Amino acid sequence: PQSKMDYQSLDQGGKIQAEYVWLGGSLWDIRSKCRTLDFKVKPGYEDIKKLPEWNYDGSSTNQAPGHNSEVMIRPCKVYRDPFRKGDNVIVICDAYDNKGNPLPTNHRHACAAAMEKYKAEEPWFGLEQEYTMLHSDVKWPLGFPKSGYAGPQGPYYCGVGTGNAIGRELVEAHYRSCLYAGVNISGINAEVMPSQWEFQIGPCTGIEMGDDMWMARYLMYRCSEFYNIRCSFAPKPIEEGDWNGAGCHSNFSTKGTRNEGGMAVIEKMMTKLEKNHKKHILLYGEDNEKRLTGKHETASIEKFSFGVADRGSSIRIPTGTKLEGKGYFEDRRPAANCCPYIVTRLLVETCLGEE
């Protein structure tokens, strides 16, 4: 049989390919298309003004009517392209109507404004993204018989070996792609349910958290194409039986919590978070009630709680933070399918805003 064309080795004639990435009409509707540039751009935020705005057919993404379909996308951050390599780039963008107003699905705009407002407090974030690998045809987890269930949970968390570490090749491909691209990925591990894994993004400051997390998710989808695997970010991919759900635990600190006396600042934040529990829950991901049951290392969705080293609470305060009297805390409520722009905005507005 004829081998595949080795197009990657072809010269680009001095041109640059720039893949623009944005979010479509639903939260997990990640879209992208590519354009040719006549100039190089540096990764990060430095050269973002050099990149042209673009548009797309919003009627095909449920973001605009057919008679007025153009949606504008504005470049936000540049990443190296791990698939095309060379000087080619991937650009995370946000979306606006033709009058310059952010679309309802553009959660980055409000997040950026909040981060600018509270930048003096230097908000740091670290998000732990759990996800589940599924067969491409039956949408059932890898490692599960297609008509049944895998062996009980126990050997899979940080597991090693065939039958325990399921789908590791995709995990490694994604990890290396993030490092190459310039995403601030800090680690990976296999999770409690078979074929469930986690990658950690951060520490990131301000708006960078949402940008890097969405780019990491895009790269995961792209990498999964090579292995014919579906990646699910559903908070409870297997609803029946003794199986853990998937979350996006969100670690948060500010200059106030990291300095001397920080524990007292954290305790005041707990009071604010408790008062705004329902507001956060409503925006922390879809179908999260299936996950936040009070079982499988979660707190009940109905009641706010916090505790030191307690993975059964809404907020976990690490033992190190308690002992040192300063540091960070972990919000364990966000679902795997949450929007990081929304989660990080809510954390700064609730914890740093006026009561």
N, C-alpha and C positions, 0 to 999 in steps of 0.2 A: 504493500500500500504506500501511497505517496505520503512523505513526511510533512509535518506542518511547516509553513513558511517561517523562516527566522527573521521576522520583520524588526525585531528589537535591535538587530545589528545594523540596520540601515541608517545612513547619515540623514540628519534632519535639515541640512542646508542652512544651519544657523538659526532656525526657527525654534520656538519654545511652545510646548503644548501645556495649556493651563486648564485643568479640570475644575469647573465651578460646581460646588456642592451647596444645596439648600434644602429646606424642609417644605414639603408640599402641604396639601389640604388637611391631612390628619397628622397626629403627632409623630408617628413612625413612618411617614411617607418621605423617605430620604431620596432625593433626586440628584442627578448630575448630568452635565454635558460639557463638551470640550471646545476650546477655541485656540487659535494660533496667535502667538505674540511675536513681535519682531525684536523683543528686548528681554533681558534676564531680570528676574526679581529675586530679592533676598527672602529667605524664610522668616516668618514672624510678622510683626506689625509695621516694620520700618518702611517698606516699599508699598504699602497698601494703596496709597493715593495714586501710584503709577498705573494701577490696574483699571481698565475701563469697566463701567457698569454695563450690565447686559439685561436682556429680558427673555421671558419665555411665555408659552401659551398657558395662562392660568386656568382656562376653561378645561384643560386636560388634567388638571391637578385639583379640581374643585375649589379653586381660589378666585375665580372670576367668571363672569358670564361670557358667552361666545361673542356678543356684539361689542364687548369692551374687554378683550381677553389679555392684554399685555400686562404682565407683572414684572416689575424691575427688581433686579438683584444687585446688591452692593457688596463688593469684596470686604471681608473683615479680617481674615488672617491667612497667611500663606504657609503651606507645608511642602516639604520635598515629596516627590511622587515615587513611592517604593515600587511601583509597577512599571512605569516607563523609564525611571531612573534619569541619569544625566542632570540637566538643568531644568527638567520639566517639573511642574508644580501642581498641587491641589489647593484650591482656595475655598475656604468656608465663607458662605455669604448669608445675608438676611434679605427678606423680601418686602417690597413696598408697592403700593398702587401707583398709577400714573400721575397722581398728584403729590407723591412723596410721603404719603401716610403709611406707617407700618401696618402690614396685614394683621388680622386677629391672630394668625398662627405665628407671627414674628415675636416670640417671647424674648429674643435677645435684646431688642430695643429697650424694653423696660428694665431688664437686668443690667444693661450697661449704664443706664441712668442711676440706678440704685448704687452700683459699685462706685460711680463717680461721686455720688453724694457722701458716701461713707468711706472714701479711700483713705482718709487720715487715720482710720482705725485699722488699716492694713488687714482686711479679711483674708484668711488663708483657708483653703478647702482641700480635702482629699476624698474622692468618691470611689466606692468599691462596687464595681459593676458585675453583678451575677447574671448569667445567661445559661441557656440549655441548648445543646445540640440535638437536632431532630433529623430523622431520615427525610430525604427530599420528597419521597413519594407519599408516605403515609402520615407524615407529621407526628411521629412517635419517637421518643428519645432513643438515641444511639445506645447500644448496650442492653436495650429491652427487646425481648422477642416481639416481633411485629404483631403478635396476637396475644401478648401477655405482659408479665412484669419481670423486672430484674430481681436479683437477690436483694435482701433487705439492706438498708443503709448501715454503714459501719466502716467498710474497708475503702470507701471511695474518697473521703475527705483527705486531701494531700496524698492520695494513694499513688502507688507505683506498681507497674507491671500490667501485663495483658489482663483485661477483664476488670481492672481497677481504675487505671488511668485511660479513659475512653476519649478519643479525639485529640490526643496531645499534639499531633502534627499541625492541625489547624491552629491550636493555641500558640505554638511556637512561631508559625508563620505570621500570625497577627502581632505577637510581641515584637518580633524583629521589624515588621513593617512600621509599627508605631515608633520604635526607636529611630529608624531611618527617617521617617517623616518629620520628626521633631515634636511628636506628642510626648508630653511629660508622663510617661507610663512608669510606675514605680514597682510593679510586680504582678505575678499571677499565681493562682493555686487552683487545684481541683477542689470542688465543693462537695457537700454532703450527699446529694443525690447523684447517681451515676449519669455521666455525660453533662453534668452541671459544672461550670467553671466560673472563675472570677478574675477580672483584671482590675488593677487599681490605678487611678489617674490622680496625680498630684504629688506633692503639694503645689497648688496653683493659687495665684493671687487674683482676686476680682473676676473680671469677665473671662479671663483665660481658662477658668475651670469649665465653663460651659462650652467654649470653643473646642478645647482639647477633648472633652468627653464626646461631643457629637462627631468630631473627626475620628476618634477611636472606634465609635460605633460604625461609621461609614467604612472604615478600613476592615472591620470585622466582616461586614457584609461582602465587601469586595474579595477578601481572602476566602470566604466560604464558597464563592463561585468555583474556585479551583478544585474543591474537594466534594462538590455536589452535596453539601450539607446545608440545612436550614438552621439559622440561629434564632431562637425564640427568647424574647425579653419579657414574656408573660410572667406575672408575679406568682402564678400557681399553674404551671404547665400540666401537672398531673394532680387532679383535684381529689381523686379517691385513693385511699390508702395512706400509709405512713411515709409520706414524701415531703421533704422540705420545699418551701417556695423560693422565689428569687427576688432579692432586694437590691437596693443601691444605697447602702449605708453611707451616710454623709458626715464626714469629720470636719469640724469647724473650730476656728480660733480667731481671736482678734488681738490687737496689741494689748488691750486691757486684760484679756484672759491669760496672755503669755507672760505678763509682767508680775512682779511681786504683788500679792493680794488678789491674784487672778481667780482663785477658787471662789472668793466672795462675789466676783463679777459673774462667774458661771452660775452661781446659785440665784442671782437676780434674773439672769437670762432664763432659768428654768421656770420662774414665776410667769414671765412673759410668754414663754412657749406653751405653758399650761393654759393660759387664758386664750390663746389662739390655736388650740389643738384642732378644733373642727375645721378651721380655715385651712390649715396646713394639710390635713387629711384629704380634703376635697381636691387639692391640687398636687398631691404626691403620687399620682399614677392611677390608671384605670384598673378595676377589679382587685384593688388592694385589700378589700374586705375578705377575699378568699385566702389571703396570706396572713393578715394580722388577726390571728385567732386566739393568741395566747399560748399556742403550741409551736413546736419546731423553732425555738429560739426567737419568738416574736412576742410582743405585748398585744393585748386586746386593742382593737381599733377604737373601742368605745371610751377608753380611759387613758389619760396621760400619766406617765410614771417616769421616774429616773432613779438611777442607783449606780453605785460604784461597782464596776466589773460585772454588771448584771445584763446579760444578753436576753433576758426576758422582760426588759423594760423598754419604754419608748426611747429614752435617752440613756446611753451608757457613758459614765464618767470613768475613764481609765484609772487603774490603781495608781499609776505613776503621777497622774494629775493630782489625785487626792494627796499622795505622800509629799509631793513637791509644793503643793498649794497653788499651782498654776499650770496652764497647759491648754488642752482642748477637750471637746466632748464629741460623741458620735450620735447623730440622729439616725435611729434604726428604722424609722417609719417609711421612708421613701421606697416605692416599688421599683423593680428592675426597669419598668417602662416609663419612669418619671422623666420629666424634662429637666436637665441640670440648670438651665437658665431660670426656671421657675423656682426650683428648690433653693438654689443659692441666693436668689433675690429675696425669697421669703425669710431665709435665715438672717440676712443682714437687716432687713426691714423690721422684723419682729424683735431681734436681739439688740439692735442698736437704735431703734426708733423710740419715740416717746410713748409711754404707756397710755 
